[in-house]
Amino acid sequence: MWLLVLLLSIKIQMPTWYWIILTIITIIRPFVWIIEKYLENEIEKSMKELENTK
């Protein structure tokens, strides 16, 4: 996917800022996924604890 975007952007001469943003998003995405999974697990734990206290 990234390679396809690269080829298309070269063909239509996309600006440098686009590449900077794309690279930052590509680097940050796995970290966001890890944080999201952690939060999801913590919310589930809290929900189970609340259910058990009733």
N, C-alpha and C positions, 0 to 999 in steps of 0.2 A: 504494500500500500504506500509506504513512504517513498519507495523507488518510483512508483507510478506518479506520485505527486511531484517528485523531483523532475522527471522527464517532461511532464506537462508544464511545469513552471518555467523550465528552460525554453520550451517551445513558445510559450506566450509571454516570456520575459517578465516574470513576477518580481516584485521588489524584494530587497534584502530583509526588510522588517518582517515579511511573511515567514521567511525561513527562521528568523530568530524566534518568533512566537511558536512556530511548529516544533522547533527543537526543544524549547522550554517545556511545552506541553508533553512531548514524547518522553522527556527525562522525568517529569514530575508524576506522570500517570501511575506508575507502579506504587509510588509512595502513597498517593491518594487512595489507591485500592487497599493497601495494607491498613491504613487508618480507618477506612470505611468498614472493613471486616472486623477490626478490633472493636469499634464502636457498636457494631451490630451484635457481637458476642456479649459485650457488657450490658447492652439493653436487654438481651434475652435473659441473662443471669438475673438482672434486676426484676424482670417480669416474673420469673420463676420464684424468686424470693418473696415477692409480693403475694403471689398465689399461695405459697406455703404458709404465710403468716395469717391468712384468713381462716 
